[in-house]
Amino acid sequence: MSNNVSDLLLDGNVAAQLLQRIFVPDITLAKIRCDSCDCVSGVGALTLDASPMGAVLKCADCESDLMRAVDTPRGLWLEMTGARCLLF
């Protein structure tokens, strides 16, 4: 076992296999926990505010913004500051 903490730091490519397991499944089957009210809902049961600018998914219980998704010429952006976690 290494005694040097810097030996334990790896680049993000090492996490690719784990992240692929998280992001490949059907997102509508995932459970999401609201950071505001602690409610857990299925992503497919959330309310969607859709506009040409993107999509905002709201908590089914308190209507706080959980996720924002925007498709831009520079890439697909996902912001989840209103969600505590996703469970697949």
NULO-910058 format. One record per residue (C-alpha): residue number from 1; chain; y, x, z; residue in three letters. Coordinates in steps of 0.02 Angstrom, whole numbers, plus 50000, padded with zeros to 5 digits. Layout:
<recs>
  resi  chain      y      x      z  resn
   NUM      A      Y      X      Z   ALA
...
</recs>
This chain:
<recs>
  resi  chain      y      x      z  resn
     1      A  50000  50000  50000   MET
     2      A  50171  50062  49953   SER
     3      A  50295  50111  50088   ASN
     4      A  50438  50108  49964   ASN
     5      A  50515  49934  49933   VAL
     6      A  50578  49986  49761   SER
     7      A  50396  50010  49707   ASP
     8      A  50369  49821  49733   LEU
     9      A  50513  49768  49618   LEU
    10      A  50454  49725  49443   LEU
    11      A  50545  49651  49293   ASP
    12      A  50539  49464  49256   GLY
    13      A  50408  49484  49118   ASN
    14      A  50276  49502  49253   VAL
    15      A  50310  49322  49307   ALA
    16      A  50282  49252  49131   ALA
    17      A  50104  49190  49162   GLN
    18      A  50155  49097  49321   LEU
    19      A  50310  49021  49240   LEU
    20      A  50211  48963  49087   GLN
    21      A  50096  48865  49204   ARG
    22      A  50251  48781  49280   ILE
    23      A  50347  48739  49122   PHE
    24      A  50209  48693  48997   VAL
    25      A  50141  48534  49081   PRO
    26      A  50211  48363  49041   ASP
    27      A  50377  48359  49137   ILE
    28      A  50369  48170  49158   THR
    29      A  50219  48193  49273   LEU
    30      A  50312  48313  49388   ALA
    31      A  50383  48258  49556   LYS
    32      A  50562  48304  49597   ILE
    33      A  50643  48311  49770   ARG
    34      A  50827  48262  49783   CYS
    35      A  50932  48389  49878   ASP
    36      A  51052  48252  49937   SER
    37      A  50934  48119  50009   CYS
    38      A  50765  48209  50013   ASP
    39      A  50687  48069  49908   CYS
    40      A  50536  48120  49800   VAL
    41      A  50519  48033  49631   SER
    42      A  50425  48058  49470   GLY
    43      A  50536  48136  49338   VAL
    44      A  50487  47995  49220   GLY
    45      A  50556  47868  49345   ALA
    46      A  50731  47945  49356   LEU
    47      A  50886  47863  49282   THR
    48      A  50957  47949  49128   LEU
    49      A  51140  47958  49078   ASP
    50      A  51131  48015  48897   ALA
    51      A  51279  48069  48793   SER
    52      A  51312  48179  48642   PRO
    53      A  51354  48317  48767   MET
    54      A  51181  48312  48846   GLY
    55      A  51076  48221  48974   ALA
    56      A  51100  48194  49161   VAL
    57      A  50951  48137  49263   LEU
    58      A  50997  48047  49424   LYS
    59      A  50902  48019  49587   CYS
    60      A  50811  47853  49586   ALA
    61      A  50864  47823  49768   ASP
    62      A  51043  47889  49792   CYS
    63      A  51098  47916  49610   GLU
    64      A  51148  48098  49640   SER
    65      A  51138  48211  49487   ASP
    66      A  50971  48304  49491   LEU
    67      A  50960  48388  49321   MET
    68      A  51078  48418  49175   ARG
    69      A  51011  48471  49005   ALA
    70      A  51122  48522  48860   VAL
    71      A  51070  48585  48689   ASP
    72      A  51204  48702  48620   THR
    73      A  51211  48820  48471   PRO
    74      A  51191  48962  48597   ARG
    75      A  51033  48889  48678   GLY
    76      A  50957  48751  48784   LEU
    77      A  51034  48746  48957   TRP
    78      A  50954  48668  49111   LEU
    79      A  51048  48653  49276   GLU
    80      A  50956  48588  49430   MET
    81      A  51073  48614  49577   THR
    82      A  51047  48434  49636   GLY
    83      A  50858  48455  49650   ALA
    84      A  50773  48545  49792   ARG
    85      A  50610  48574  49697   CYS
    86      A  50493  48518  49559   LEU
    87      A  50306  48494  49592   LEU
    88      A  50182  48499  49448   PHE
</recs>
